[in-house]
Amino acid sequence: MAAVTVQLHRLASDDGLARSWARSTGVAFPRYTSWEELRNALSRTHGVLELKVTDQGGFLQYRAASSHVSVIVVDDGDEKRGDRVDDGDVWSLDL
């Protein structure tokens, strides 16, 4: 396997999917994950890499070049939480 994408945005519209994911993997994600919350959690860990920010047209990509890990964040002021994620929420993790 070369890469994995965790599409966290899908949890916003399907709470049962979040429970199923947690049961099968042992990893729980909330229905919505804001980039600010994730960034704050990362800042408390040792050895956090510098992230390069790239505009992806409605999304921002925060990429740690040395580890090839990216966080895709919604960058659209018209988005609101509900069945979809909000502006500033994590769309996906690319590992």
C-alpha positions as CSV (number, residue, x, y, z in Angstrom):
1,M,0.0,0.0,0.0
2,A,1.4,3.4,-1.0
3,A,-1.2,5.8,0.5
4,V,-4.4,6.0,2.5
5,T,-7.1,8.7,2.5
6,V,-9.4,9.0,5.5
7,Q,-12.4,10.9,4.2
8,L,-13.6,12.5,7.5
9,H,-16.2,14.6,5.7
10,R,-18.3,11.5,5.2
11,L,-18.9,11.3,9.0
12,A,-20.9,14.5,9.0
13,S,-23.8,12.9,7.1
14,D,-23.6,9.4,8.6
15,D,-23.3,9.1,12.4
16,G,-23.6,5.3,12.1
17,L,-20.5,5.3,9.9
18,A,-18.5,6.9,12.7
19,R,-19.6,4.3,15.1
20,S,-18.8,1.5,12.6
21,W,-15.4,2.9,11.9
22,A,-14.6,3.2,15.6
23,R,-15.7,-0.4,16.3
24,S,-13.7,-1.9,13.4
25,T,-10.5,0.2,13.8
26,G,-10.4,1.2,17.4
27,V,-10.0,4.8,16.3
28,A,-12.8,7.3,17.1
29,F,-13.4,10.5,15.2
30,P,-16.0,13.0,16.0
31,R,-18.7,13.8,13.5
32,Y,-16.9,17.1,12.7
33,T,-13.2,17.8,13.2
34,S,-12.1,21.4,12.9
35,W,-8.6,22.1,11.6
36,E,-8.1,24.5,14.6
37,E,-8.8,21.7,17.0
38,L,-6.5,19.3,15.2
39,R,-3.7,21.9,14.8
40,N,-3.9,22.7,18.5
41,A,-3.6,18.9,19.4
42,L,-0.7,18.5,17.0
43,S,1.1,21.5,18.6
44,R,1.2,19.7,21.9
45,T,3.1,16.8,20.4
46,H,6.9,16.5,20.2
47,G,8.6,16.9,16.8
48,V,5.7,18.5,14.8
49,L,6.8,19.2,11.3
50,E,6.4,22.4,9.4
51,L,3.4,22.4,7.2
52,K,3.3,23.9,3.7
53,V,-0.1,25.5,2.9
54,T,-1.5,25.3,-0.7
55,D,-4.8,26.6,-2.0
56,Q,-6.7,23.8,-3.7
57,G,-9.7,25.8,-4.9
58,G,-12.3,25.6,-2.1
59,F,-9.9,23.7,0.1
60,L,-6.5,24.3,1.8
61,Q,-3.9,21.5,1.8
62,Y,-1.6,21.5,4.9
63,R,1.3,19.2,3.9
64,A,4.3,17.9,5.8
65,A,6.6,17.3,2.9
66,S,9.1,15.0,4.7
67,S,6.3,12.6,5.8
68,H,4.0,13.0,2.8
69,V,1.1,13.5,5.1
70,S,-1.6,16.1,4.1
71,V,-4.7,17.5,5.8
72,I,-7.3,18.8,3.5
73,V,-9.4,21.6,5.0
74,V,-12.6,23.2,3.7
75,D,-12.0,26.8,2.7
76,D,-15.5,27.9,1.7
77,G,-17.3,30.5,3.8
78,D,-20.7,29.3,2.4
79,E,-20.4,25.8,3.9
80,K,-22.3,25.2,7.2
81,R,-22.3,22.3,9.5
82,G,-25.3,19.9,9.1
83,D,-25.1,17.0,6.7
84,R,-21.9,18.6,5.5
85,V,-18.7,19.9,7.1
86,D,-18.2,23.6,7.8
87,D,-15.6,26.1,6.6
88,G,-12.4,25.3,8.5
89,D,-13.4,21.6,9.1
90,V,-11.1,18.8,8.1
91,W,-12.3,17.2,4.8
92,S,-9.7,14.4,4.7
93,L,-6.4,13.1,5.8
94,D,-3.9,11.7,3.2
95,L,-1.3,9.4,4.7
